[in-house]
Amino acid sequence: MKIRSSVAVIIVTTFLVGVLPSVAQTNAVAIFNSGINKYKRGDLDGAIADFSKAIEINPEYWKAYSSRGVAKRDKHDLDGAIQDCTRSIQINPKNAGAYSNRGVALRDKGDPEGALADYSTALMLDPQDAYTYNNRGTIRADRKDLDGAIDDFSHAIELRPDYAEAYFNRSVCKRQKGDADSAQADRAKAIQLDPRLGR
């Protein structure tokens, strides 16, 4: 069994930083929302184009940078994803989502140390993010820090009791620690929540 990571999460709420004329602000928000809708439909190129237009209108629109970074990551443009998430963080250093999203891209790029640092920063800023706990747990599991990984997966489950992947991942770590009964209980719960995990 292999540990499972969550994907990056697009920031779906609309908020524009900085002061802009109301028409430009409205246009940037509308274009950003169009990008979100295109992303949800799987139109990554259209989403990236819309996020880019929103950024042209407001170069300080940190959510557009972060969201464009997620779309670029989904297109396997890891350098572009990291660059956009970094710019989002520069504009808004308290942006937990951009740290988490950059962590996913860094993980995919083969930089577990960078990913671990970003996940930890994201969790300091937003300790209620179950997905980031799961993702940090996967890095810890890969590094054989099974206790740290189990702790992260347990936090994810506390925050989202229906989080099948976190149960599954915790079961893998528990099995590696020799706790077969508890591992089996977690695996059963994971499959109950998401039967695809039993395949």
Buried (B, 14 or more C-beta within 10 A) or exposed (E): EEBBBBEBBBBBEEEBEEEBEEEEBEBBBBBBBBBBBBBEEEBBEBBBBBBBBBBEBBEBBBBBBBBBBBBBBBBEBBEBBBBBBBBBBEBBEEBBBBBBBBBBBBBBBEBBEBBBBBBBBBBEBBEEBBBBBBBBBBBBBBEEBBEBBBBBBBBBBEBBEEBBBBBBBBBBBBBBBEBEEBBEBBBEBBBEBBEEBEE
